[in-house]
Amino acid sequence: MRIAADGKPFDIDGVGDAGIGDVEIIQFLRPNARRRRMLAEVGEDLAKSAQDLILSAEDLGNGTVAVYVRAKGEDPEKEHFEIAQNGPGPDNPTAVLQRMIRKYADAKRRP
């Protein structure tokens, strides 16, 4: 599923059509946590910042989405997450993903 700027997803699993401003994200699907590759449109600068991050998301089934981030090579136990509202607004999944990329990419650059 690709999350476009308008918030409408479409499935790209198995299709290598990532654009300059896209990041790869792993979606965990119910009921058995099957993984599906997705693209999220975050803009060129954030996509570059996210190159060393592992991003994932999971629909929690109650109108919210958990968005996860960690650095490549970092222990999965140290993964960070935020809850997004599955719909329009300032805490939609794309906005939360963009905020997390900024936060954790900046943290990586600090000594």
N, C-alpha and C positions, 0 to 999 in steps of 0.2 A: 504494500500500500504506500503510495506517495502522498504526503500531506502537502498540498499546494498552498500558496499564499491565501487563497480564498477559503481554506479550511476543508475543501472537499478532497477526500482520499481516492486514489485509484491504485490498483494492484500492479506492481512491476516485478514481482517475484520471478526470477529467472531471466529478466530482461536487463541488459547492461546499458541503460539509457541515462545514467547520472549526468546532470548538468553541472556547470561550473559552481553554482551556488547550492548544490545538494550535498547532504551528508547521509551516510548509510546508518540505518538504525535497525535493531532487531526487535521485532514485535513478538511478544509471547502470547500465544493464542490459547483460549480455553477449549476444552476442559483439561487438556493434558500438557499444557505449556509447550506445545509445538512451536518451533521458531520459524518466523518468516522474515525475509530480508525486505526492508522498505527503504524508501528515500524520503527525506524531509527537506523541503526548500527553506534554507536559512540565510541565503545571501553569500556572495563570494568570500567576503572577509571572514565571516564566521565559519564557513566550510574549511577555509585554510587553517583557522585556529583549532578546529576539531579533528585535524588529521591524526593526532596522537591520543584521541579519546575513544572509548567504547561506549556507544549510546544504545539504550534499549527502552522499550515502553511496554506497558501492560494495561489493558482496559480492565478496571476493577469491577465493572458491572453495575455501578451505582451512580453513573453520571460523571465519574472521575477516571483519570488515567494517571498511573504512576510512571514518571519519567526518570530513568536511571542514567548515571554517568560515572565513569572511572577512567583513569589513565591506562593506556595499554601497558601491560606488564605489572600493573598494580593488583594486589590481592583482591579477588572478588568480594571478600568480606568488608572491604573498605569502600564499597560502592556507595555513592550518594544518590538520594532521590528527592523528588518534590512531587506533590500532587497537583495535577492540572484539572481544570473543569472541561469536560468533553462537550464543547460548544463554543460559541463566540464569546469574546470578552478578553480582558487583560490577562487572565490566567488560563487561556486555551492551551492545548498541547504544544503548538508551534511556538507560542510566546514563552512558555516555560522552558522548552528546549533551548531556545535562543539565549535566554537568561542564564541557564546552566552552562552552556558552552562558554559564554563570556566569563562567568565566575571561575570555572575550573581551568580554562585555558590561561587566564590571568594568574591563578594560583600556581600553575606549573612554571610560569616564567619568573616568579619571585624566588629569590634564594632561600 
